[in-house]
């Protein structure tokens, strides 16, 4: 019997079509992260509070510009799909949407923010796997708001190298201090205690 082989591009297409067919239950999101379909809850109340504070303050900072903070928006890149907690992109997302309407093209996104959820898999996904994915997509700034890192830490990653899937620059700030976005439309915006509170979960 001849051996049947499937190319990586074929596997990627199968995964993409499977993702598009998933209908997640209410309160869950479905992403493609490094070749796996991942289903996860949208987060606890504290997670939602931080994400909403951040979006409101970013919108104020970006007022009178052509950019805005968005939530609940899929980011699509090369048949991968992510739903960051907050992102900064043009206010008129329609012009940057994918042809099939599944989300916005990663090339239009300047900042992505993840509020880390508890649990080993969630923490690893946000700190490691999504870090590589966002760098591969060339998204200029990735912000991690992490209750579970040394009592609460904001990490700002910038200068992505898509070929190596790494961010070249990293700044970490403990909760209660502040971390500033270094580039793009949100340059100068500081994520401080008014957003995170003064201490994380430890």
N, C-alpha and C positions, 0 to 999 in steps of 0.2 A: 504494500500500500504506500503511495507516495506521501511524503511528509507535507503537512499543511502548515504554512507559516503565515503569520499576520504581522504586517509592518506596524511600527509605532504610530504612524499617521492614521492607519485604519483603527487601531485601538483607541486613539484619541477621538476619532469620529464616533465610535460606538459609545464611549463614555459621555461625549457631548450630547448625543441623542438621548441617552438614558437620563441624563440630568434634566434635559428639557421636558421629559415625560413625567418627572416626579411631581407629585402634588403634595407638598408638605402639610402636616397638620397645623392648625392655627398655633402661633407662638413659636414656630420652628423656622429655621432657614436652612437651605441646602446649597452647598458650595462644592466646587471642584478644587481640591488643594493637592498639588503634587501627585496627580494621577489617581486620586481617590475621591469618590463622592462622600461628602461629610454632612451629616444632619445634626444640627445642634439647636438647643433652645435659645431664644433671643436674649436671655439674661435675667438676673435677679433685679429686684427693685433698686438696689444701690447702683447696679450697672446702668440701669435706665436713667437714674437721676444724674449720674456723671455725664453720660452721653448727651442728655438733653441740655444740661447746663453748658456744656462745651458748644453744642450747636448754636444755642441762643447767643452766646458771647461772640462766637466766630461770625455770626450773621451781623451783629452790631459792628464788629471790626471791619467787615467787608462791605458795609453799607456804602452806597454810592459808587461801588465798583461793578464790574460785569461778572463778578464771582459771588458764590454763595456756599453755605454749608448745607449738606444734604444728608438725610438718613433714609434707610430702607431702600437704597439704590444699589443694584448689582453693577459690579465692575467686571468687564469682559476683556480677556486678552488671550489670543491664540487658543481658543477652545478651553479656557479655564474661566471660572466664575467665582467671585468673592462678594460678600456682603459686609463691608466694613461698618463699624458702628457709626462713624461720621466720615464724610469726605468733603474736600473742597474742589469744586469744579465750576465751570461757567454756570451762571444762573439759568440760562436757557439750555437745559440738558438735551432737549429734543434734537438739536442740531448735531449732537455728538453721540446719539444713540446707535445701537447696532441695527443692522437691516431687519433682523427678526424681532426687534423690540425687547430683547431679554435684559438689556442694561445699557450702560454707557461705556464707550471705548476707554480703555485704560489710558490711552494717549491724551485724553482730555482731563485727567485727574491729577491734581497737583499735590494733594495731601490725603493720606488715609490715616484713620485713627482706629485702634482697637482698644477697647476696655477689657482687660483680661478677666476671663471667668474662672471660677475655681475648678479644680480637678486636673489631674496630670495630663490627660489628652488635650484639654482646652488650653492649658498653659503652654504645652509643647507646640501646639498648632500656632498660637499667636506669637510666641517668642522666637520660634525657629522656622517652622515650615512656611508661615505667611511672610515672615521676614525675607526668606529667599524668593518667594513668589512675587512680592511687590518689587523687589530689586530687579528680578528678571523682566518685569513689565516696564521698568524704567520710571516708576512713580517717584517723584523727586524727594518727598518727605514721608516717612512712616513714623507715626507716634504711637507708643505703647503706654497706656495708663494702667499700671500694674499694682494692685493691692497686695499681691503675694510675693513681691520682691523687696526684701529688707525693710518691711514695715510700710511699703508704699513708695513706688518710684515712677517718675515719668521719664521715658527714654525717647529721645528725638534722633532718628536715623536719617541721614541725608547723603548726597553724592552717590547715587546707585551706580553699580557696575553690572549691567544686565548680563554680560557674558559670563561673569563669575558668580552671579546671583548673590552679591554682597553689597552692603552699604559701607562706603569708605569712612564716613564720619559718624560719630556717635557721641551724644551728650546725655548724661543721666543726672537727674535731680530728684532729691528726696521730696516726698509730700511736705507741703508747708513752705517750700522754697519757690522754685519756678524754673520752667524750661521753655525756651523761646524758639519758635520756628524760624529757621535761618534764611529761607529763600522763598520765592514765588509770591503769589498774591496775598498770602497770610504772613509774609515776612514781618517779624517784630511782634507777633501775637504770642503772649506768654500764658502758659498753662500753669496756674498757681493754686494756692489753697482755696480760692473762691470757686474752683471747679472740682478739685479732688478731695477737699477736706484736708485735715492736717495729719491723718495717720491711716494706714491701710490695715489689712487683715493680718499682716505678719507672716 
